[in-house]
Amino acid sequence: MRLLFQPAEEAGAGASHMIKDGALRDAEAIFGMHISSILPTGIIDSNSGPALAAVCFFEAKIVG
């Protein structure tokens, strides 16, 4: 698992630089997430079922 934080996402140039620099090499899947100013720092929130532009479902088990 790799965690990627895309700089300059709103300007549209961040991803192209990350791809060029090899950040996505050998990636089998990529899942994106947005931040929210209404949630406290360190909180991850999710909804059951489709949300925003979601077009598929996945299940993750994180152990640590």
Predicted model as a PDB file, atoms N, CA, C, CB and O in Angstrom, pLDDT in the B-factor column:
MODEL        1                                                                  
ATOM      1  N   MET A   1       0.835  -1.164   0.000  1.00 72.00           N  
ATOM      2  CA  MET A   1       0.000   0.000   0.000  1.00 72.00           C  
ATOM      3  C   MET A   1       0.886   1.235   0.000  1.00 72.00           C  
ATOM      4  CB  MET A   1      -0.954  -0.006   1.202  1.00 72.00           C  
ATOM      5  O   MET A   1       1.843   1.329   0.769  1.00 72.00           O  
ATOM      6  N   ARG A   2       0.562   2.161  -0.855  1.00 73.00           N  
ATOM      7  CA  ARG A   2       1.228   3.466  -0.885  1.00 73.00           C  
ATOM      8  C   ARG A   2       0.193   4.542  -0.653  1.00 73.00           C  
ATOM      9  CB  ARG A   2       1.970   3.698  -2.232  1.00 73.00           C  
ATOM     10  O   ARG A   2      -0.880   4.501  -1.254  1.00 73.00           O  
ATOM     11  N   LEU A   3       0.485   5.501   0.202  1.00 74.00           N  
ATOM     12  CA  LEU A   3      -0.383   6.655   0.391  1.00 74.00           C  
ATOM     13  C   LEU A   3       0.213   7.810  -0.395  1.00 74.00           C  
ATOM     14  CB  LEU A   3      -0.544   7.018   1.908  1.00 74.00           C  
ATOM     15  O   LEU A   3       1.378   8.162  -0.208  1.00 74.00           O  
ATOM     16  N   LEU A   4      -0.586   8.395  -1.270  1.00 74.00           N  
ATOM     17  CA  LEU A   4      -0.120   9.491  -2.110  1.00 74.00           C  
ATOM     18  C   LEU A   4      -0.889  10.754  -1.772  1.00 74.00           C  
ATOM     19  CB  LEU A   4      -0.274   9.146  -3.605  1.00 74.00           C  
ATOM     20  O   LEU A   4      -2.112  10.723  -1.630  1.00 74.00           O  
ATOM     21  N   PHE A   5      -0.194  11.841  -1.645  1.00 72.00           N  
ATOM     22  CA  PHE A   5      -0.817  13.134  -1.403  1.00 72.00           C  
ATOM     23  C   PHE A   5      -0.450  14.018  -2.580  1.00 72.00           C  
ATOM     24  CB  PHE A   5      -0.358  13.765  -0.030  1.00 72.00           C  
ATOM     25  O   PHE A   5       0.712  14.385  -2.753  1.00 72.00           O  
ATOM     26  N   GLN A   6      -1.441  14.357  -3.386  1.00 67.00           N  
ATOM     27  CA  GLN A   6      -1.195  15.046  -4.654  1.00 67.00           C  
ATOM     28  C   GLN A   6      -1.102  16.553  -4.459  1.00 67.00           C  
ATOM     29  CB  GLN A   6      -2.297  14.719  -5.658  1.00 67.00           C  
ATOM     30  O   GLN A   6      -2.094  17.189  -4.103  1.00 67.00           O  
ATOM     31  N   PRO A   7       0.063  17.128  -4.685  1.00 65.00           N  
ATOM     32  CA  PRO A   7       0.192  18.580  -4.623  1.00 65.00           C  
ATOM     33  C   PRO A   7      -0.384  19.216  -5.885  1.00 65.00           C  
ATOM     34  CB  PRO A   7       1.668  18.988  -4.441  1.00 65.00           C  
ATOM     35  O   PRO A   7      -0.429  18.582  -6.940  1.00 65.00           O  
ATOM     36  N   ALA A   8      -0.816  20.444  -5.777  1.00 64.00           N  
ATOM     37  CA  ALA A   8      -1.297  21.224  -6.926  1.00 64.00           C  
ATOM     38  C   ALA A   8      -2.460  20.552  -7.644  1.00 64.00           C  
ATOM     39  CB  ALA A   8      -0.165  21.452  -7.908  1.00 64.00           C  
ATOM     40  O   ALA A   8      -2.580  20.667  -8.864  1.00 64.00           O  
ATOM     41  N   GLU A   9      -3.312  19.857  -6.909  1.00 65.00           N  
ATOM     42  CA  GLU A   9      -4.417  19.126  -7.524  1.00 65.00           C  
ATOM     43  C   GLU A   9      -5.402  20.079  -8.194  1.00 65.00           C  
ATOM     44  CB  GLU A   9      -5.140  18.275  -6.477  1.00 65.00           C  
ATOM     45  O   GLU A   9      -5.879  19.799  -9.294  1.00 65.00           O  
ATOM     46  N   GLU A  10      -5.706  21.184  -7.556  1.00 64.00           N  
ATOM     47  CA  GLU A  10      -6.696  22.110  -8.116  1.00 64.00           C  
ATOM     48  C   GLU A  10      -6.202  22.782  -9.388  1.00 64.00           C  
ATOM     49  CB  GLU A  10      -7.059  23.167  -7.091  1.00 64.00           C  
ATOM     50  O   GLU A  10      -7.012  23.125 -10.249  1.00 64.00           O  
ATOM     51  N   ALA A  11      -4.910  22.978  -9.527  1.00 67.00           N  
ATOM     52  CA  ALA A  11      -4.363  23.615 -10.733  1.00 67.00           C  
ATOM     53  C   ALA A  11      -4.219  22.616 -11.879  1.00 67.00           C  
ATOM     54  CB  ALA A  11      -3.002  24.254 -10.427  1.00 67.00           C  
ATOM     55  O   ALA A  11      -3.981  23.008 -13.021  1.00 67.00           O  
ATOM     56  N   GLY A  12      -4.362  21.331 -11.575  1.00 65.00           N  
ATOM     57  CA  GLY A  12      -4.337  20.311 -12.616  1.00 65.00           C  
ATOM     58  C   GLY A  12      -2.966  19.799 -13.024  1.00 65.00           C  
ATOM     59  O   GLY A  12      -2.865  19.023 -13.974  1.00 65.00           O  
ATOM     60  N   ALA A  13      -1.918  20.205 -12.343  1.00 72.00           N  
ATOM     61  CA  ALA A  13      -0.577  19.784 -12.751  1.00 72.00           C  
ATOM     62  C   ALA A  13       0.047  18.755 -11.816  1.00 72.00           C  
ATOM     63  CB  ALA A  13       0.322  20.981 -12.836  1.00 72.00           C  
ATOM     64  O   ALA A  13       1.022  18.103 -12.189  1.00 72.00           O  
ATOM     65  N   GLY A  14      -0.490  18.596 -10.620  1.00 72.00           N  
ATOM     66  CA  GLY A  14       0.128  17.713  -9.627  1.00 72.00           C  
ATOM     67  C   GLY A  14       0.251  16.272 -10.068  1.00 72.00           C  
ATOM     68  O   GLY A  14       1.319  15.676  -9.934  1.00 72.00           O  
ATOM     69  N   ALA A  15      -0.827  15.697 -10.593  1.00 75.00           N  
ATOM     70  CA  ALA A  15      -0.807  14.288 -10.981  1.00 75.00           C  
ATOM     71  C   ALA A  15       0.177  14.016 -12.101  1.00 75.00           C  
ATOM     72  CB  ALA A  15      -2.186  13.843 -11.401  1.00 75.00           C  
ATOM     73  O   ALA A  15       0.881  13.006 -12.072  1.00 75.00           O  
ATOM     74  N   SER A  16       0.241  14.891 -13.080  1.00 78.00           N  
ATOM     75  CA  SER A  16       1.156  14.648 -14.206  1.00 78.00           C  
ATOM     76  C   SER A  16       2.613  14.611 -13.747  1.00 78.00           C  
ATOM     77  CB  SER A  16       0.977  15.731 -15.280  1.00 78.00           C  
ATOM     78  O   SER A  16       3.404  13.823 -14.266  1.00 78.00           O  
ATOM     79  N   HIS A  17       2.968  15.440 -12.797  1.00 80.00           N  
ATOM     80  CA  HIS A  17       4.342  15.426 -12.266  1.00 80.00           C  
ATOM     81  C   HIS A  17       4.597  14.152 -11.451  1.00 80.00           C  
ATOM     82  CB  HIS A  17       4.598  16.681 -11.387  1.00 80.00           C  
ATOM     83  O   HIS A  17       5.680  13.572 -11.526  1.00 80.00           O  
ATOM     84  N   MET A  18       3.608  13.723 -10.680  1.00 79.00           N  
ATOM     85  CA  MET A  18       3.770  12.507  -9.882  1.00 79.00           C  
ATOM     86  C   MET A  18       3.922  11.288 -10.782  1.00 79.00           C  
ATOM     87  CB  MET A  18       2.576  12.320  -8.935  1.00 79.00           C  
ATOM     88  O   MET A  18       4.751  10.420 -10.508  1.00 79.00           O  
ATOM     89  N   ILE A  19       3.140  11.213 -11.845  1.00 81.00           N  
ATOM     90  CA  ILE A  19       3.242  10.090 -12.791  1.00 81.00           C  
ATOM     91  C   ILE A  19       4.604  10.103 -13.468  1.00 81.00           C  
ATOM     92  CB  ILE A  19       2.113  10.156 -13.855  1.00 81.00           C  
ATOM     93  O   ILE A  19       5.254   9.064 -13.580  1.00 81.00           O  
ATOM     94  N   LYS A  20       5.036  11.269 -13.915  1.00 86.00           N  
ATOM     95  CA  LYS A  20       6.339  11.400 -14.581  1.00 86.00           C  
ATOM     96  C   LYS A  20       7.481  10.978 -13.655  1.00 86.00           C  
ATOM     97  CB  LYS A  20       6.554  12.847 -15.053  1.00 86.00           C  
ATOM     98  O   LYS A  20       8.463  10.387 -14.103  1.00 86.00           O  
ATOM     99  N   ASP A  21       7.347  11.285 -12.361  1.00 87.00           N  
ATOM    100  CA  ASP A  21       8.393  10.951 -11.390  1.00 87.00           C  
ATOM    101  C   ASP A  21       8.305   9.520 -10.870  1.00 87.00           C  
ATOM    102  CB  ASP A  21       8.327  11.903 -10.230  1.00 87.00           C  
ATOM    103  O   ASP A  21       9.131   9.111 -10.054  1.00 87.00           O  
ATOM    104  N   GLY A  22       7.303   8.742 -11.335  1.00 86.00           N  
ATOM    105  CA  GLY A  22       7.225   7.323 -10.990  1.00 86.00           C  
ATOM    106  C   GLY A  22       6.440   6.980  -9.746  1.00 86.00           C  
ATOM    107  O   GLY A  22       6.549   5.855  -9.258  1.00 86.00           O  
ATOM    108  N   ALA A  23       5.651   7.900  -9.207  1.00 82.00           N  
ATOM    109  CA  ALA A  23       4.916   7.629  -7.968  1.00 82.00           C  
ATOM    110  C   ALA A  23       3.894   6.509  -8.123  1.00 82.00           C  
ATOM    111  CB  ALA A  23       4.219   8.884  -7.498  1.00 82.00           C  
ATOM    112  O   ALA A  23       3.525   5.867  -7.140  1.00 82.00           O  
ATOM    113  N   LEU A  24       3.432   6.269  -9.353  1.00 81.00           N  
ATOM    114  CA  LEU A  24       2.403   5.254  -9.561  1.00 81.00           C  
ATOM    115  C   LEU A  24       2.939   3.956 -10.142  1.00 81.00           C  
ATOM    116  CB  LEU A  24       1.341   5.792 -10.461  1.00 81.00           C  
ATOM    117  O   LEU A  24       2.151   3.084 -10.510  1.00 81.00           O  
ATOM    118  N   ARG A  25       4.233   3.804 -10.235  1.00 85.00           N  
ATOM    119  CA  ARG A  25       4.806   2.597 -10.832  1.00 85.00           C  
ATOM    120  C   ARG A  25       4.278   1.348 -10.133  1.00 85.00           C  
ATOM    121  CB  ARG A  25       6.342   2.635 -10.760  1.00 85.00           C  
ATOM    122  O   ARG A  25       4.191   1.298  -8.906  1.00 85.00           O  
ATOM    123  N   ASP A  26       3.933   0.361 -10.915  1.00 85.00           N  
ATOM    124  CA  ASP A  26       3.445  -0.929 -10.426  1.00 85.00           C  
ATOM    125  C   ASP A  26       2.134  -0.849  -9.638  1.00 85.00           C  
ATOM    126  CB  ASP A  26       4.491  -1.556  -9.565  1.00 85.00           C  
ATOM    127  O   ASP A  26       1.779  -1.815  -8.963  1.00 85.00           O  
ATOM    128  N   ALA A  27       1.420   0.245  -9.699  1.00 83.00           N  
ATOM    129  CA  ALA A  27       0.144   0.350  -8.977  1.00 83.00           C  
ATOM    130  C   ALA A  27      -0.907  -0.506  -9.683  1.00 83.00           C  
ATOM    131  CB  ALA A  27      -0.330   1.840  -8.886  1.00 83.00           C  
ATOM    132  O   ALA A  27      -1.055  -0.433 -10.903  1.00 83.00           O  
ATOM    133  N   GLU A  28      -1.628  -1.307  -8.923  1.00 82.00           N  
ATOM    134  CA  GLU A  28      -2.699  -2.127  -9.481  1.00 82.00           C  
ATOM    135  C   GLU A  28      -4.041  -1.423  -9.395  1.00 82.00           C  
ATOM    136  CB  GLU A  28      -2.770  -3.464  -8.763  1.00 82.00           C  
ATOM    137  O   GLU A  28      -4.933  -1.694 -10.199  1.00 82.00           O  
ATOM    138  N   ALA A  29      -4.197  -0.526  -8.436  1.00 79.00           N  
ATOM    139  CA  ALA A  29      -5.443   0.218  -8.270  1.00 79.00           C  
ATOM    140  C   ALA A  29      -5.144   1.511  -7.535  1.00 79.00           C  
ATOM    141  CB  ALA A  29      -6.506  -0.620  -7.504  1.00 79.00           C  
ATOM    142  O   ALA A  29      -4.180   1.598  -6.775  1.00 79.00           O  
ATOM    143  N   ILE A  30      -5.973   2.505  -7.766  1.00 77.00           N  
ATOM    144  CA  ILE A  30      -5.823   3.793  -7.093  1.00 77.00           C  
ATOM    145  C   ILE A  30      -7.198   4.219  -6.598  1.00 77.00           C  
ATOM    146  CB  ILE A  30      -5.198   4.878  -8.047  1.00 77.00           C  
ATOM    147  O   ILE A  30      -8.176   4.158  -7.344  1.00 77.00           O  
ATOM    148  N   PHE A  31      -7.274   4.646  -5.353  1.00 73.00           N  
ATOM    149  CA  PHE A  31      -8.512   5.144  -4.773  1.00 73.00           C  
ATOM    150  C   PHE A  31      -8.265   6.561  -4.296  1.00 73.00           C  
ATOM    151  CB  PHE A  31      -9.009   4.232  -3.609  1.00 73.00           C  
ATOM    152  O   PHE A  31      -7.280   6.813  -3.601  1.00 73.00           O  
ATOM    153  N   GLY A  32      -9.124   7.477  -4.648  1.00 71.00           N  
ATOM    154  CA  GLY A  32      -8.949   8.878  -4.271  1.00 71.00           C  
ATOM    155  C   GLY A  32      -9.850   9.273  -3.116  1.00 71.00           C  
ATOM    156  O   GLY A  32     -10.878   8.644  -2.863  1.00 71.00           O  
ATOM    157  N   MET A  33      -9.452  10.315  -2.430  1.00 71.00           N  
ATOM    158  CA  MET A  33     -10.208  10.795  -1.296  1.00 71.00           C  
ATOM    159  C   MET A  33     -10.051  12.321  -1.220  1.00 71.00           C  
ATOM    160  CB  MET A  33      -9.736  10.106   0.025  1.00 71.00           C  
ATOM    161  O   MET A  33      -8.976  12.853  -1.498  1.00 71.00           O  
ATOM    162  N   HIS A  34     -11.095  12.995  -0.855  1.00 71.00           N  
ATOM    163  CA  HIS A  34     -11.031  14.442  -0.663  1.00 71.00           C  
ATOM    164  C   HIS A  34     -11.021  14.749   0.832  1.00 71.00           C  
ATOM    165  CB  HIS A  34     -12.227  15.153  -1.365  1.00 71.00           C  
ATOM    166  O   HIS A  34     -11.473  13.948   1.650  1.00 71.00           O  
ATOM    167  N   ILE A  35     -10.504  15.904   1.163  1.00 72.00           N  
ATOM    168  CA  ILE A  35     -10.537  16.339   2.558  1.00 72.00           C  
ATOM    169  C   ILE A  35     -11.773  17.214   2.764  1.00 72.00           C  
ATOM    170  CB  ILE A  35      -9.229  17.112   2.942  1.00 72.00           C  
ATOM    171  O   ILE A  35     -12.373  17.696   1.804  1.00 72.00           O  
ATOM    172  N   SER A  36     -12.137  17.410   4.011  1.00 77.00           N  
ATOM    173  CA  SER A  36     -13.305  18.220   4.328  1.00 77.00           C  
ATOM    174  C   SER A  36     -12.975  19.149   5.482  1.00 77.00           C  
ATOM    175  CB  SER A  36     -14.521  17.333   4.673  1.00 77.00           C  
ATOM    176  O   SER A  36     -12.401  18.732   6.489  1.00 77.00           O  
ATOM    177  N   SER A  37     -13.336  20.387   5.325  1.00 82.00           N  
ATOM    178  CA  SER A  37     -13.068  21.356   6.395  1.00 82.00           C  
ATOM    179  C   SER A  37     -14.034  21.195   7.567  1.00 82.00           C  
ATOM    180  CB  SER A  37     -13.155  22.778   5.849  1.00 82.00           C  
ATOM    181  O   SER A  37     -13.829  21.813   8.612  1.00 82.00           O  
ATOM    182  N   ILE A  38     -15.082  20.383   7.422  1.00 84.00           N  
ATOM    183  CA  ILE A  38     -16.030  20.215   8.527  1.00 84.00           C  
ATOM    184  C   ILE A  38     -15.671  19.037   9.430  1.00 84.00           C  
ATOM    185  CB  ILE A  38     -17.433  20.027   7.982  1.00 84.00           C  
ATOM    186  O   ILE A  38     -16.298  18.854  10.473  1.00 84.00           O  
ATOM    187  N   LEU A  39     -14.670  18.230   9.047  1.00 84.00           N  
ATOM    188  CA  LEU A  39     -14.240  17.107   9.876  1.00 84.00           C  
ATOM    189  C   LEU A  39     -12.964  17.461  10.622  1.00 84.00           C  
ATOM    190  CB  LEU A  39     -14.027  15.847   9.020  1.00 84.00           C  
ATOM    191  O   LEU A  39     -12.105  18.151  10.073  1.00 84.00           O  
ATOM    192  N   PRO A  40     -12.822  17.004  11.865  1.00 88.00           N  
ATOM    193  CA  PRO A  40     -11.588  17.256  12.609  1.00 88.00           C  
ATOM    194  C   PRO A  40     -10.396  16.555  11.948  1.00 88.00           C  
ATOM    195  CB  PRO A  40     -11.740  16.785  14.069  1.00 88.00           C  
ATOM    196  O   PRO A  40     -10.561  15.532  11.284  1.00 88.00           O  
ATOM    197  N   THR A  41      -9.222  17.102  12.131  1.00 84.00           N  
ATOM    198  CA  THR A  41      -7.999  16.493  11.607  1.00 84.00           C  
ATOM    199  C   THR A  41      -7.860  15.076  12.146  1.00 84.00           C  
ATOM    200  CB  THR A  41      -6.754  17.339  11.979  1.00 84.00           C  
ATOM    201  O   THR A  41      -8.091  14.831  13.330  1.00 84.00           O  
ATOM    202  N   GLY A  42      -7.481  14.138  11.270  1.00 82.00           N  
ATOM    203  CA  GLY A  42      -7.280  12.760  11.667  1.00 82.00           C  
ATOM    204  C   GLY A  42      -8.512  11.879  11.536  1.00 82.00           C  
ATOM    205  O   GLY A  42      -8.451  10.684  11.825  1.00 82.00           O  
ATOM    206  N   ILE A  43      -9.614  12.445  11.110  1.00 83.00           N  
ATOM    207  CA  ILE A  43     -10.858  11.685  10.961  1.00 83.00           C  
ATOM    208  C   ILE A  43     -11.045  11.303   9.503  1.00 83.00           C  
ATOM    209  CB  ILE A  43     -12.076  12.501  11.470  1.00 83.00           C  
ATOM    210  O   ILE A  43     -10.893  12.138   8.612  1.00 83.00           O  
ATOM    211  N   ILE A  44     -11.378  10.034   9.258  1.00 81.00           N  
ATOM    212  CA  ILE A  44     -11.737   9.558   7.921  1.00 81.00           C  
ATOM    213  C   ILE A  44     -13.213   9.201   7.977  1.00 81.00           C  
ATOM    214  CB  ILE A  44     -10.849   8.320   7.465  1.00 81.00           C  
ATOM    215  O   ILE A  44     -13.647   8.466   8.865  1.00 81.00           O  
ATOM    216  N   ASP A  45     -13.976   9.716   7.036  1.00 81.00           N  
ATOM    217  CA  ASP A  45     -15.418   9.518   7.017  1.00 81.00           C  
ATOM    218  C   ASP A  45     -15.816   8.861   5.707  1.00 81.00           C  
ATOM    219  CB  ASP A  45     -16.165  10.857   7.208  1.00 81.00           C  
ATOM    220  O   ASP A  45     -15.231   9.141   4.660  1.00 81.00           O  
ATOM    221  N   SER A  46     -16.799   7.998   5.764  1.00 77.00           N  
ATOM    222  CA  SER A  46     -17.273   7.330   4.561  1.00 77.00           C  
ATOM    223  C   SER A  46     -18.763   7.081   4.695  1.00 77.00           C  
ATOM    224  CB  SER A  46     -16.511   6.003   4.316  1.00 77.00           C  
ATOM    225  O   SER A  46     -19.303   7.056   5.801  1.00 77.00           O  
ATOM    226  N   ASN A  47     -19.416   6.900   3.573  1.00 73.00           N  
ATOM    227  CA  ASN A  47     -20.836   6.575   3.555  1.00 73.00           C  
ATOM    228  C   ASN A  47     -21.018   5.224   2.888  1.00 73.00           C  
ATOM    229  CB  ASN A  47     -21.655   7.671   2.821  1.00 73.00           C  
ATOM    230  O   ASN A  47     -20.216   4.826   2.043  1.00 73.00           O  
ATOM    231  N   SER A  48     -22.053   4.535   3.262  1.00 75.00           N  
ATOM    232  CA  SER A  48     -22.382   3.290   2.591  1.00 75.00           C  
ATOM    233  C   SER A  48     -23.052   3.617   1.266  1.00 75.00           C  
ATOM    234  CB  SER A  48     -23.295   2.399   3.475  1.00 75.00           C  
ATOM    235  O   SER A  48     -23.921   4.487   1.205  1.00 75.00           O  
ATOM    236  N   GLY A  49     -22.656   2.929   0.213  1.00 69.00           N  
ATOM    237  CA  GLY A  49     -23.260   3.153  -1.102  1.00 69.00           C  
ATOM    238  C   GLY A  49     -22.590   4.277  -1.865  1.00 69.00           C  
ATOM    239  O   GLY A  49     -21.625   4.875  -1.390  1.00 69.00           O  
ATOM    240  N   PRO A  50     -23.104   4.561  -3.047  1.00 65.00           N  
ATOM    241  CA  PRO A  50     -22.491   5.587  -3.906  1.00 65.00           C  
ATOM    242  C   PRO A  50     -22.532   6.977  -3.272  1.00 65.00           C  
ATOM    243  CB  PRO A  50     -23.196   5.624  -5.259  1.00 65.00           C  
ATOM    244  O   PRO A  50     -23.486   7.334  -2.581  1.00 65.00           O  
ATOM    245  N   ALA A  51     -21.489   7.741  -3.518  1.00 65.00           N  
ATOM    246  CA  ALA A  51     -21.414   9.117  -3.031  1.00 65.00           C  
ATOM    247  C   ALA A  51     -20.620   9.941  -4.023  1.00 65.00           C  
ATOM    248  CB  ALA A  51     -20.771   9.185  -1.616  1.00 65.00           C  
ATOM    249  O   ALA A  51     -19.640   9.458  -4.591  1.00 65.00           O  
ATOM    250  N   LEU A  52     -21.026  11.155  -4.233  1.00 63.00           N  
ATOM    251  CA  LEU A  52     -20.364  12.071  -5.164  1.00 63.00           C  
ATOM    252  C   LEU A  52     -20.225  11.387  -6.523  1.00 63.00           C  
ATOM    253  CB  LEU A  52     -18.967  12.512  -4.620  1.00 63.00           C  
ATOM    254  O   LEU A  52     -21.224  10.969  -7.107  1.00 63.00           O  
ATOM    255  N   ALA A  53     -19.002  11.270  -7.030  1.00 61.00           N  
ATOM    256  CA  ALA A  53     -18.810  10.690  -8.361  1.00 61.00           C  
ATOM    257  C   ALA A  53     -18.446   9.209  -8.309  1.00 61.00           C  
ATOM    258  CB  ALA A  53     -17.732  11.449  -9.102  1.00 61.00           C  
ATOM    259  O   ALA A  53     -17.920   8.673  -9.284  1.00 61.00           O  
ATOM    260  N   ALA A  54     -18.717   8.542  -7.194  1.00 51.00           N  
ATOM    261  CA  ALA A  54     -18.355   7.135  -7.052  1.00 51.00           C  
ATOM    262  C   ALA A  54     -19.047   6.283  -8.111  1.00 51.00           C  
ATOM    263  CB  ALA A  54     -18.713   6.630  -5.651  1.00 51.00           C  
ATOM    264  O   ALA A  54     -20.241   6.444  -8.365  1.00 51.00           O  
ATOM    265  N   VAL A  55     -18.302   5.389  -8.718  1.00 61.00           N  
ATOM    266  CA  VAL A  55     -18.868   4.518  -9.742  1.00 61.00           C  
ATOM    267  C   VAL A  55     -18.645   3.040  -9.453  1.00 61.00           C  
ATOM    268  CB  VAL A  55     -18.282   4.861 -11.081  1.00 61.00           C  
ATOM    269  O   VAL A  55     -19.053   2.189 -10.243  1.00 61.00           O  
ATOM    270  N   CYS A  56     -18.009   2.727  -8.343  1.00 67.00           N  
ATOM    271  CA  CYS A  56     -17.764   1.332  -8.004  1.00 67.00           C  
ATOM    272  C   CYS A  56     -17.673   1.178  -6.487  1.00 67.00           C  
ATOM    273  CB  CYS A  56     -16.472   0.822  -8.684  1.00 67.00           C  
ATOM    274  O   CYS A  56     -17.675   2.162  -5.748  1.00 67.00           O  
ATOM    275  N   PHE A  57     -17.595  -0.050  -6.048  1.00 70.00           N  
ATOM    276  CA  PHE A  57     -17.503  -0.344  -4.621  1.00 70.00           C  
ATOM    277  C   PHE A  57     -16.206  -1.098  -4.346  1.00 70.00           C  
ATOM    278  CB  PHE A  57     -18.731  -1.169  -4.141  1.00 70.00           C  
ATOM    279  O   PHE A  57     -15.695  -1.798  -5.219  1.00 70.00           O  
ATOM    280  N   PHE A  58     -15.679  -0.957  -3.145  1.00 73.00           N  
ATOM    281  CA  PHE A  58     -14.522  -1.750  -2.736  1.00 73.00           C  
ATOM    282  C   PHE A  58     -14.621  -1.980  -1.240  1.00 73.00           C  
ATOM    283  CB  PHE A  58     -13.174  -1.042  -3.112  1.00 73.00           C  
ATOM    284  O   PHE A  58     -15.314  -1.259  -0.522  1.00 73.00           O  
ATOM    285  N   GLU A  59     -13.922  -2.987  -0.798  1.00 80.00           N  
ATOM    286  CA  GLU A  59     -13.864  -3.309   0.619  1.00 80.00           C  
ATOM    287  C   GLU A  59     -12.403  -3.354   1.021  1.00 80.00           C  
ATOM    288  CB  GLU A  59     -14.582  -4.661   0.933  1.00 80.00           C  
ATOM    289  O   GLU A  59     -11.588  -3.959   0.324  1.00 80.00           O  
ATOM    290  N   ALA A  60     -12.060  -2.721   2.135  1.00 80.00           N  
ATOM    291  CA  ALA A  60     -10.679  -2.690   2.581  1.00 80.00           C  
ATOM    292  C   ALA A  60     -10.599  -3.125   4.037  1.00 80.00           C  
ATOM    293  CB  ALA A  60     -10.077  -1.287   2.397  1.00 80.00           C  
ATOM    294  O   ALA A  60     -11.437  -2.746   4.855  1.00 80.00           O  
ATOM    295  N   LYS A  61      -9.591  -3.917   4.351  1.00 85.00           N  
ATOM    296  CA  LYS A  61      -9.313  -4.303   5.730  1.00 85.00           C  
ATOM    297  C   LYS A  61      -7.920  -3.768   6.046  1.00 85.00           C  
ATOM    298  CB  LYS A  61      -9.408  -5.880   5.941  1.00 85.00           C  
ATOM    299  O   LYS A  61      -6.929  -4.207   5.463  1.00 85.00           O  
ATOM    300  N   ILE A  62      -7.855  -2.827   6.966  1.00 84.00           N  
ATOM    301  CA  ILE A  62      -6.587  -2.202   7.325  1.00 84.00           C  
ATOM    302  C   ILE A  62      -6.203  -2.690   8.709  1.00 84.00           C  
ATOM    303  CB  ILE A  62      -6.680  -0.642   7.281  1.00 84.00           C  
ATOM    304  O   ILE A  62      -6.963  -2.527   9.663  1.00 84.00           O  
ATOM    305  N   VAL A  63      -5.033  -3.284   8.820  1.00 89.00           N  
ATOM    306  CA  VAL A  63      -4.540  -3.818  10.081  1.00 89.00           C  
ATOM    307  C   VAL A  63      -3.250  -3.090  10.432  1.00 89.00           C  
ATOM    308  CB  VAL A  63      -4.313  -5.361   9.997  1.00 89.00           C  
ATOM    309  O   VAL A  63      -2.361  -2.966   9.590  1.00 89.00           O  
ATOM    310  N   GLY A  64      -3.140  -2.622  11.629  1.00 84.00           N  
ATOM    311  CA  GLY A  64      -1.906  -1.919  11.990  1.00 84.00           C  
ATOM    312  C   GLY A  64      -1.788  -1.683  13.457  1.00 84.00           C  
ATOM    313  O   GLY A  64      -0.803  -1.102  13.911  1.00 84.00           O  
TER     314      GLY A  64                                                      
ENDMDL                                                                          
END                                                                             
